[in-house]
Amino acid sequence: MVKNKKALILLLLFLAFFNSPAYPKDKRIKYLPSNYTSDTESKDYGTDPIILSQLDGKDLLTGGDCSTALSSVSECNKCVELKKECPDCCLTTASFPKAIKCSSGDHDTLANYNCTEPPFQVDDCAQTECGVGTTGTGGSRSSDDSTYCENLTCSSGSVSSGSPYGLQRRGCPDADSDELTPNCSDDCTVTGTDIDGYRIWSCPATCGPSLSPIFQACSENSGPPRCDGLTSYYDVTYVWENDGTSRTPVGCSSCTLDNSCPSRDPAGDCNSSSATSCSNIVDNVSDSCTYSCNCVSVPVTTCTSWTPPPPPWTPPPPSCSTTYVTTCDTCTCNGYVECIAKVKVASYTYKLKDAFKTCISACSAYANNYERCEDSKSCCEENVCSGVMLEDGETTRDPGFDKNCTESKCEERTACPGCDSLAYTAGQCAGYASDVTSCLVDNPGLFREIKGTYPDTTHEGVTYEFVAKTGEALNIIWQVLINHDITDEGINFYTLVGITEKGSGVPVHKSMMNVRSLSATFSILGTTYVPSIVLAPGKTYEARLYYFLPKVEYCGVLYDDFEVNVEYLSLNVVKIKE
C-alpha cells in the first residue's frame, strides 16, 4: 500500500493529462496499479453545443445574495486588467473625473487638444507635403522651407518650435501671394493694395474683365470652405485709353398722333430707342426728347328745345350755351439723345471681392487652428509617462503615449469611475474573490447543472453513476470545453462537481470551484478527491457537472445577456482502494 496517496494521485494526473500540450477530448488513464481502476463518462456537443445563460446572484433556497460581492470582484478584476494597458500615467492627475491625457477632456493644462479633422487630404493636396507647393500651384508660403514639417521641437510636453502639420495651411489661398493674381497669359501687375491689405492688379485689355485667380483649391476633409467655387472673385473696373467725351445727338423717335394727343403720355411715344446707335461703348445716355402738338380751340353753341302750350300763349326767351373744344391736327417729337462715349478700353483693374477675402480668412483660420492643436497634442503625447517607473519599481518607462497607453483601454477605464475612486489593486481583487467563494459555498443553490434548459430538452449533461464500495475513494477529473464571444475581464465562469444519492438527491460531496475569466476562450480541467468516508457502501450515487455564470453590474452597466457554448464535457473517475 502506498502511504502517500495524494502524491500518487498528483503523479497520475500529471501522466494522464499534462503530458500533452493541450487538454485533449476523451483522454483516459490506461495504466494504473492493481488497486486503482478508472471510468470515463463524456459527451461531445461540438456541432450542437449546449447554450448556457447568466444566472441571478440570489439563492432562492437560502435567501443569500452574492450580487454585491460578485459585482465588486468583477469591477476590481476589470480595472486591474485595464491598468495593465492604461496605467495611471496615461490619465490626468489634476482634473476629475479622470480623462485621457492629451485628449479633449484633459484640463490639466490650458492647451487645447480638441483637434478637428485635417483640413485637406494629403493625397489630393500635393502642396501640403514637404518640398512641394511652389508659386502657382496653390499654397506656397515664403516662410516655409522644404523641411518645415519635420522641424517640430518639444520641451517638457509643450511646443518649442516647428510643426509637422505646418503645411496643411497651403491648401488655402495665401492672403499675400502671387497665387491670387488674375490668371491671364499676359502678365497682370500689382499696382497697390486695398484697405484690407490685399493686392490690386492691373491687367491688359487682352485679358478681358472675367478672370479667375491662379489659385487651385484642394479637396477638403471637413470644415474649411473651398474658395474655388465662387462665381466671381474680383471687382473689375475699366480704364479707358481716352477719358474725353463726345456728344453724339441722336434723333428722337417720330410720332403721329390723333386728336387725342394731349391726353396721352408722351413717354410712350417720345423715347430714346434710337440710342442703340451709341453701340457698346455707351457710358451714359441723356434723354432730352419732348413732344409738341398743333392744336386750336373751336366754340360750339347748344340750345334747348321747347314745346308750346295751347293758345293763347306767350313765346319764352331762347335757352342756349357755348363751349370750346380743343383739336390737334399733328403732334411731333423734338430734341435729341446724348451719348457720352469713351473711345477705347486700355486695361482692367482687379480687386478681390469681399466674399473671396472672407473665404481666405476662414480657410486660413481653420488650418492654423488645426496645426496649433495637433502640434500641442504631439508634444503632449511625446511626454506621457515620462519619468514614471514600471510596476517592478526599478525600471523607468520609455516616455510616449503610444509606448505606454492603449487608447481603447483608456477609454474603458475612464468610463468606469470606480477604477480610480477605489484604486483597485490585485490584492483587493483577491480579497473580493475570497468573499465571493465564501458566499457561493454558503449558497449552493446558485449553481445549475450543465445541460440544456427549457425549452431545450434535448441536451443532456454528463452523469456518472456508481455504487460505493467499502474503503473505496474517488478522484474525479472534470473537463469542460467552452466557446464564446465575450472578451470582458470582469465576467467569471464557475464550475464544480457535485455528488448526490440517486433517487433522494441528497448531496454528499461538492468539489472546490474552478474559476475562469471570460476574457478569452478556454477549456476547464478541474479535480476533486472524494474520501470513502462520505460514501455509504452499497448505495448508488450520481456525479454531475454544475456551473454558475453570474449576472453582474459594474462600472454602471448591468451585464445580464451573455451566453457561452459548451462543446464538450467529461468526467474521468479514478477509484482508489484504500
Order of alpha helices (4+ residues) and beta strands (2+ residues): alpha-beta-beta-alpha-beta-beta-beta-beta-beta-beta-beta-beta-beta-beta-beta-alpha-alpha-alpha-alpha-alpha-beta-beta-beta-beta-beta-beta-beta-beta-beta-beta-beta
